[in-house]
Amino acid sequence: MAAFATLLLPAMCPAAVTAFTGARILPVAGAPIDDGVLLVEDGRIRAVGARGAVRIPRGAETVDLSGRVILPGLVDTHSHIGGVAGGDASDPIQPSARVLDAIDVLDPGLARARAGGITTANLMPGSGHLMSGQTLYIKLRDGSTVADLAWRDEHGGFVGGMKMANGTNSRGEPPFPGTRAKSAALVRQRFVDALEYGQKARNADGDEKPARDLGKEALLEVLDGRRTVHFHTHRHDDILTALRLREEFGFRLVLQHVSEAHRVADEIAAAGVPVSLILVDAPGGKLETKDLDFRSPEILERAGVDVAFHTDDYITDSRLFLRMGALAVRAGMSREKALEGLTLAGARMLDVAERVGSLERGKDADFIVLSGDPFSVYTRVLQTWVEGRKVFDLDDPEDRKVADGAYGALAPGAHFAGYGEGHL
């Protein structure tokens, strides 16, 4: 598991203590707390508990949230906000491409994510390649550069995974594979080549060392467990192919999308591999999604699989991410696991659960304030907080524009026509 350093600019470190009181707190890591107190200091959670059980320091700022609900910030394990792009048409396998070099932090998608309560996201290149490049994990802080938002490791390096795909999307005319069998063969050969490269680099001296190959170096990070594979896959046979590759090469794997997870739940559970699901109202775009089943979360939960959710934004608008858990509950998943799937389970899959995903002492003060039950269609995200700083407030006219506007509402010079006042 990767270790992460706190990356906070001095101006982003509120020193005062703030007590959020009166709300129903859903910490995810424990039982719900009625009339709760969330104590925040210097961007971290100092305490969380029921009123009377948490001592509020003298001089602390108090924010009354009676009648509201506090939930950990949402973790989106698969998003395309920021205008991300990875590999081009020259090769179906491009592990050296980094979305880090293609993220627009001023893209309206980031504002929409904050409006939806998302505080951590895995920004991914597309699925038109067997391997389209390196992903980046970000915090939805306010910031003017990607360095302001990126998760960092203990050495200050950027943190992310590797995007892989199989099935229909990555097939095409040469040099892309024309069949599923050829797809797997190409991936297998690249991993073998990377292992041979690594062995030569370790054992050779001087001029005998191979020339640096950024793609092979990235693959070695995957094979060494330093970079998790986030694998786009839908059909039951494609899911099993991903599991076979993982068994053969030993990389860390998160199965993404998995429309037919319900058909191979036992195999996924036996492999001990986590799953990040998407549940969409109208599956389409490719035949692989036609057998998507909303019961998959419940089936996987019963099988003992760690289940998270994602938006694949724009497939699901980031502002509607809470609905993913609601759809899962309606189809039989427990409320507890559905809430975990929106928060802590995703944090585990991104190796950031030591800092986010639940409301616990010492963790980052990433949380959202809701108008009501997280799974009610009438509930709105009222506020989003990242590391103790408010990054979205529905009462702010500009933020309301983000929350209520149509897709073009944030374009320069666009006219905003919201739902009107009094609709909460």
Disulfide bonds with the S-S distance in Angstrom:
none
